Amino acid sequence: MAPGFFRSRWSCALLALLLWEREGVKLSPETVRRGLHRMEFVWRRPRPIVGPRDPEHEAKLRRIRQLMATLPDDETVVFQDEVDVHLNPKIGSCWMIRGEQAEVITPGNNEKRHLAGSLHWRTGRLLLSAPGTRRDANLFLAHLDDLRRQLRAYRVIHVVCDNARFHDCRAVRKYLDRWGHRIKLVFLPKYAPETNPIERVWWHLHETITRNHRCRSLEELLDQVYSWAEAQESFYFQTASFRDIYTLAA
């Protein structure tokens, strides 16, 4: 917040006003803008970061690293998360003729579905479950059922997930009372989405399929999402930050 003004960001006009009021220097906003550029200031979107930090951040990461480093052959790890798919397309940059602006048609009334997925650490496969209308425990539990079926070769499946409330609710605890011998939940540090490799997969999903899409129905869009996921042979940890966090030996 600019002090003394009801404005959350500094602007060239506001800086010009302050220069005139406090220093007696009268400049136009455009002159201020050119001066800022000469001082190597640029007008850009800031990068959002999560403010709070989990006091157990490093300890939780160490436990996950240790788990992966000592994992028996009959156990495996998956990194789990949910993603939203909207009929209203995400808008992104694209090539267009100078002087013309491309158009992306939006349906007006948005529809969306929630997808639960897991990135299988040993193979890099993306395991997607059926879409749900709500992002809740039912969606999560249906995905855990799918993991048990799709990863039958493993005696134990360690599901690394974030700290969403529905990942650790009464329904989930009741489910684990029955299936805890096969499903083990491992929680990531709080406020740290960058520690989950599947976030990078969701980025690729939006960049490849949902951004500027031209699907006329949500069903058509979901078909493209699942076809895209099935066509990928592997999603391995594709950035240095994930390779630095986790051991990649399968």
FINUTI-982791 format. One record per residue (C-alpha): residue in one letter; chain; x, z, y. Coordinates in nm, 4 decimals, always signed. Each point is the difference from the previous one (the first is absolute). Example, Ala and Ser with C-alpha at 12.3 -4.5 7.8 and 13.67 -1.06 7.14 Angstrom:
REM FINUTI-982791
{A; A; {+1.2300; +0.7800; -0.4500}}
{S; A; {+0.1370; -0.0660; +0.3440}}
//
This chain:
REM FINUTI-982791
{M; A; {+0.0000; +0.0000; +0.0000}}
{A; A; {+0.1388; -0.0990; +0.3406}}
{P; A; {+0.0186; +0.3314; +0.1950}}
{G; A; {-0.2720; +0.0313; +0.2646}}
{F; A; {-0.1865; -0.3129; -0.1146}}
{F; A; {-0.2753; -0.0635; -0.2505}}
{R; A; {+0.2049; -0.2562; -0.1843}}
{S; A; {+0.1655; +0.0272; -0.3399}}
{R; A; {+0.2694; -0.2642; +0.0697}}
{W; A; {+0.2171; -0.0936; +0.2948}}
{S; A; {-0.0847; -0.3353; +0.1570}}
{C; A; {+0.1824; -0.2161; +0.2543}}
{A; A; {-0.2753; +0.0652; +0.2557}}
{L; A; {+0.0277; +0.3767; -0.0502}}
{L; A; {+0.3790; -0.0075; +0.0341}}
{A; A; {-0.0325; -0.2082; +0.3187}}
{L; A; {-0.2449; +0.2575; +0.1401}}
{L; A; {+0.2347; +0.2902; -0.0770}}
{L; A; {+0.2984; -0.1792; +0.1560}}
{W; A; {-0.1999; -0.0487; +0.3178}}
{E; A; {-0.1393; +0.3567; +0.0083}}
{R; A; {+0.3195; +0.1870; -0.0905}}
{E; A; {+0.2838; -0.2261; +0.1178}}
{G; A; {-0.1640; -0.2086; +0.2704}}
{V; A; {+0.0978; -0.3169; -0.1884}}
{K; A; {-0.2737; -0.2622; +0.0030}}
{L; A; {+0.0191; -0.2385; -0.2960}}
{S; A; {-0.2569; -0.2127; -0.1763}}
{P; A; {-0.0813; +0.0692; -0.3680}}
{E; A; {+0.1572; -0.3377; -0.0862}}
{T; A; {+0.3268; +0.1001; +0.1708}}
{V; A; {-0.0039; +0.3252; -0.1955}}
{R; A; {-0.0545; -0.1951; -0.3235}}
{R; A; {+0.2995; -0.2269; +0.0703}}
{G; A; {+0.2111; +0.3042; +0.0826}}
{L; A; {-0.0944; +0.1668; -0.3271}}
{H; A; {+0.0999; -0.3146; -0.1893}}
{R; A; {+0.3382; -0.0036; +0.1764}}
{M; A; {+0.0492; +0.3602; -0.1166}}
{E; A; {-0.0797; -0.1234; -0.3537}}
{F; A; {-0.3416; +0.1631; -0.0250}}
{V; A; {-0.2557; -0.1955; -0.2042}}
{W; A; {-0.3774; +0.0308; -0.0417}}
{R; A; {-0.0556; +0.0519; -0.3732}}
{R; A; {-0.2256; +0.1866; -0.2364}}
{P; A; {+0.1526; +0.3329; -0.1036}}
{R; A; {+0.0462; +0.0799; -0.3679}}
{P; A; {-0.2450; +0.2672; -0.1173}}
{I; A; {+0.1576; +0.2885; -0.1882}}
{V; A; {-0.1564; +0.3048; -0.1591}}
{G; A; {+0.0677; +0.3093; +0.2057}}
{P; A; {-0.0145; +0.2882; -0.2526}}
{R; A; {+0.2596; +0.0266; -0.2761}}
{D; A; {-0.0452; +0.1645; -0.3353}}
{P; A; {+0.2390; +0.2998; -0.0203}}
{E; A; {+0.0437; -0.0852; -0.3710}}
{H; A; {+0.0722; -0.3677; +0.0693}}
{E; A; {+0.3499; -0.0101; -0.1507}}
{A; A; {-0.0860; +0.2343; -0.2877}}
{K; A; {-0.2937; -0.2179; -0.1083}}
{L; A; {+0.2122; -0.3156; +0.0143}}
{R; A; {+0.2722; +0.1688; -0.2046}}
{R; A; {-0.2555; +0.0899; -0.2680}}
{I; A; {-0.1219; -0.3616; -0.0190}}
{R; A; {+0.3571; -0.1321; -0.0192}}
{Q; A; {+0.0816; +0.2496; -0.2734}}
{L; A; {-0.3147; -0.0962; -0.1907}}
{M; A; {+0.0899; -0.3694; +0.0111}}
{A; A; {+0.3645; +0.0625; -0.0911}}
{T; A; {-0.0854; +0.2026; -0.3103}}
{L; A; {-0.3148; -0.1779; -0.1157}}
{P; A; {-0.0322; -0.0409; -0.3793}}
{D; A; {-0.0707; -0.3472; -0.1368}}
{D; A; {-0.3565; +0.0957; -0.0953}}
{E; A; {-0.0892; +0.1095; +0.3547}}
{T; A; {-0.0344; -0.2016; +0.3192}}
{V; A; {-0.0558; +0.0330; +0.3749}}
{V; A; {-0.2419; -0.1853; +0.2248}}
{F; A; {-0.0321; +0.0171; +0.3782}}
{Q; A; {-0.3711; +0.0091; +0.0869}}
{D; A; {-0.2006; -0.0591; +0.3172}}
{E; A; {-0.3230; -0.1517; +0.1313}}
{V; A; {-0.0455; -0.2964; +0.2335}}
{D; A; {-0.2991; -0.1313; +0.1939}}
{V; A; {-0.0994; -0.3671; -0.0096}}
{H; A; {-0.2201; -0.1128; +0.2914}}
{L; A; {-0.2039; -0.3164; +0.0303}}
{N; A; {+0.0891; +0.0028; +0.3697}}
{P; A; {+0.3491; -0.1532; -0.0146}}
{K; A; {+0.3041; +0.1818; +0.1292}}
{I; A; {+0.1358; -0.2067; +0.2878}}
{G; A; {+0.3632; -0.1039; -0.0124}}
{S; A; {+0.2347; -0.2465; +0.1658}}
{C; A; {+0.0003; -0.3594; -0.1253}}
{W; A; {+0.1370; -0.3370; +0.1065}}
{M; A; {-0.2065; -0.1886; +0.2552}}
{I; A; {+0.0491; -0.2780; +0.2547}}
{R; A; {+0.1318; +0.1195; +0.3336}}
{G; A; {-0.2849; +0.0344; +0.2485}}
{E; A; {-0.2611; +0.0349; -0.2717}}
{Q; A; {-0.1156; +0.3163; -0.1724}}
{A; A; {-0.0995; -0.0077; -0.3634}}
{E; A; {-0.3281; +0.1648; -0.0946}}
{V; A; {-0.0861; +0.2253; -0.2925}}
{I; A; {-0.3689; +0.0203; -0.0812}}
{T; A; {-0.1305; +0.3507; -0.0654}}
{P; A; {-0.3266; +0.0644; -0.1845}}
{G; A; {-0.1385; +0.2361; +0.2648}}
{N; A; {-0.1278; +0.2622; -0.2445}}
{N; A; {+0.3025; +0.1409; -0.1763}}
{E; A; {+0.0023; +0.0946; -0.3673}}
{K; A; {+0.2787; +0.1825; -0.1768}}
{R; A; {+0.1077; +0.1252; -0.3401}}
{H; A; {+0.2590; +0.2543; -0.1036}}
{L; A; {+0.2561; -0.0825; -0.2668}}
{A; A; {+0.2027; +0.2543; -0.1970}}
{G; A; {+0.3310; -0.1297; -0.1267}}
{S; A; {+0.3265; +0.1142; -0.1532}}
{L; A; {+0.3494; -0.1469; +0.0053}}
{H; A; {+0.1519; +0.0395; -0.3459}}
{W; A; {+0.3562; +0.1186; +0.0513}}
{R; A; {+0.1429; -0.1314; -0.3283}}
{T; A; {-0.1331; -0.3575; +0.0345}}
{G; A; {-0.0908; -0.0447; +0.3670}}
{R; A; {-0.3543; -0.1051; -0.0982}}
{L; A; {-0.2911; +0.0689; +0.2327}}
{L; A; {-0.2926; +0.1537; -0.1896}}
{L; A; {-0.3292; -0.0402; +0.1877}}
{S; A; {-0.3358; +0.1515; -0.0916}}
{A; A; {-0.3482; -0.1276; +0.0800}}
{P; A; {-0.1017; +0.0327; +0.3676}}
{G; A; {-0.2107; +0.2905; +0.1181}}
{T; A; {-0.2353; +0.0470; +0.2933}}
{R; A; {+0.1444; +0.3430; +0.0778}}
{R; A; {+0.3536; +0.1356; +0.0195}}
{D; A; {-0.0536; +0.3165; -0.2001}}
{A; A; {+0.0716; +0.1898; -0.3212}}
{N; A; {-0.2132; -0.2375; -0.2072}}
{L; A; {+0.2181; -0.2930; +0.1052}}
{F; A; {+0.3131; +0.1998; -0.0818}}
{L; A; {-0.1253; +0.1190; -0.3389}}
{A; A; {-0.1086; -0.3509; -0.1018}}
{H; A; {+0.3529; -0.1143; +0.0783}}
{L; A; {+0.1511; +0.2799; -0.2089}}
{D; A; {-0.2189; -0.1165; -0.2898}}
{D; A; {+0.1339; -0.3529; +0.0479}}
{L; A; {+0.3585; +0.1289; -0.0015}}
{R; A; {-0.0605; +0.1775; -0.3312}}
{R; A; {-0.1310; -0.3221; -0.1522}}
{Q; A; {+0.2530; -0.2409; +0.1503}}
{L; A; {+0.3015; +0.2211; -0.0692}}
{R; A; {-0.0906; +0.1052; -0.3547}}
{A; A; {+0.3606; -0.0466; -0.1112}}
{Y; A; {+0.1018; +0.3076; +0.1987}}
{R; A; {-0.0713; +0.3520; -0.1160}}
{V; A; {-0.0005; +0.1388; +0.3561}}
{I; A; {-0.0688; -0.1741; +0.3320}}
{H; A; {+0.1327; +0.1705; +0.3127}}
{V; A; {-0.2177; -0.1102; +0.2942}}
{V; A; {+0.1801; +0.0399; +0.3332}}
{C; A; {-0.2621; +0.0083; +0.2751}}
{D; A; {-0.0588; +0.1232; +0.3525}}
{N; A; {-0.1776; +0.3156; +0.1054}}
{A; A; {-0.3489; -0.1407; +0.0617}}
{R; A; {-0.2590; +0.2715; -0.0589}}
{F; A; {-0.1744; -0.1908; -0.2766}}
{H; A; {+0.3284; -0.0198; -0.1957}}
{D; A; {-0.0101; +0.3768; -0.0503}}
{C; A; {-0.3656; +0.0991; -0.0103}}
{R; A; {-0.2202; +0.1743; -0.2564}}
{A; A; {-0.0966; -0.3244; -0.1727}}
{V; A; {+0.3652; -0.1013; -0.0410}}
{R; A; {+0.1012; +0.3430; -0.1287}}
{K; A; {-0.2845; -0.0134; -0.2532}}
{Y; A; {+0.1186; -0.3453; -0.1096}}
{L; A; {+0.3532; +0.1326; -0.0472}}
{D; A; {-0.1301; +0.2864; -0.2108}}
{R; A; {-0.0886; -0.2702; -0.2529}}
{W; A; {+0.2688; -0.2610; +0.0600}}
{G; A; {+0.2875; +0.2066; +0.1405}}
{H; A; {+0.2026; -0.0641; -0.3144}}
{R; A; {+0.0160; -0.3697; +0.0988}}
{I; A; {-0.0387; -0.0018; +0.3789}}
{K; A; {+0.2288; +0.2085; +0.2229}}
{L; A; {-0.0517; -0.0105; +0.3762}}
{V; A; {+0.3091; +0.0187; +0.2201}}
{F; A; {-0.0597; +0.0342; +0.3729}}
{L; A; {+0.2097; -0.1722; +0.2633}}
{P; A; {+0.1114; +0.1845; +0.3144}}
{K; A; {-0.2814; +0.0402; +0.2505}}
{Y; A; {-0.0090; -0.2312; +0.3031}}
{A; A; {+0.2525; -0.2367; -0.1638}}
{P; A; {-0.1651; -0.3319; -0.1002}}
{E; A; {+0.3417; -0.1669; +0.0276}}
{T; A; {+0.1043; +0.1776; -0.3219}}
{N; A; {-0.2596; -0.1884; -0.2067}}
{P; A; {+0.1284; -0.3445; -0.1119}}
{I; A; {-0.3538; -0.1326; -0.0519}}
{E; A; {-0.0491; +0.0055; +0.3777}}
{R; A; {+0.2345; -0.2991; +0.0123}}
{V; A; {-0.2181; -0.1759; -0.2577}}
{W; A; {-0.3085; +0.0573; +0.2180}}
{W; A; {+0.1920; -0.1494; +0.2936}}
{H; A; {+0.0655; -0.3133; -0.2067}}
{L; A; {-0.3657; -0.0099; -0.1045}}
{H; A; {-0.1189; -0.0039; +0.3596}}
{E; A; {+0.2731; -0.2387; +0.1133}}
{T; A; {-0.0742; -0.2471; -0.2813}}
{I; A; {-0.3765; +0.0249; -0.0542}}
{T; A; {-0.2077; +0.1965; +0.2498}}
{R; A; {+0.1638; -0.0900; +0.3313}}
{N; A; {-0.1866; -0.2872; +0.1713}}
{H; A; {-0.1875; -0.0727; -0.3254}}
{R; A; {-0.2909; -0.2449; +0.0015}}
{C; A; {-0.2041; +0.1348; -0.2908}}
{R; A; {-0.3745; -0.0204; +0.0527}}
{S; A; {-0.0851; +0.2982; -0.2198}}
{L; A; {+0.1579; +0.3238; -0.1107}}
{E; A; {-0.0226; -0.1155; -0.3617}}
{E; A; {+0.2075; -0.3095; +0.0800}}
{L; A; {+0.2588; +0.2141; +0.1781}}
{L; A; {+0.0231; +0.2484; -0.2875}}
{D; A; {+0.0449; -0.2861; -0.2466}}
{Q; A; {+0.2990; -0.1139; +0.2044}}
{V; A; {+0.1406; +0.3542; +0.0103}}
{Y; A; {-0.0150; +0.0415; -0.3790}}
{S; A; {+0.1305; -0.3516; -0.0657}}
{W; A; {+0.2928; +0.0673; +0.2333}}
{A; A; {+0.0785; +0.3308; -0.1729}}
{E; A; {-0.0097; -0.1608; -0.3462}}
{A; A; {+0.2272; -0.2829; +0.1113}}
{Q; A; {+0.2805; +0.2362; +0.1017}}
{E; A; {+0.2479; +0.0557; -0.2810}}
{S; A; {+0.1431; +0.3108; +0.1570}}
{F; A; {-0.0035; +0.2068; +0.3173}}
{Y; A; {+0.3258; +0.1859; +0.0068}}
{F; A; {+0.1024; +0.2295; +0.2806}}
{Q; A; {+0.0708; -0.2750; +0.2470}}
{T; A; {+0.1552; +0.1888; +0.2900}}
{A; A; {+0.3227; +0.1917; +0.0318}}
{S; A; {-0.1922; +0.3096; +0.1111}}
{F; A; {-0.1797; +0.0264; -0.3368}}
{R; A; {+0.3195; -0.0730; -0.1936}}
{D; A; {+0.1690; +0.2785; +0.1934}}
{I; A; {-0.2805; +0.2445; -0.0827}}
{Y; A; {-0.0457; -0.0677; -0.3712}}
{T; A; {+0.2155; -0.0940; -0.2961}}
{L; A; {-0.0909; -0.3442; -0.1329}}
{A; A; {+0.1462; +0.0131; -0.3490}}
{A; A; {-0.2907; -0.0621; -0.2372}}
//
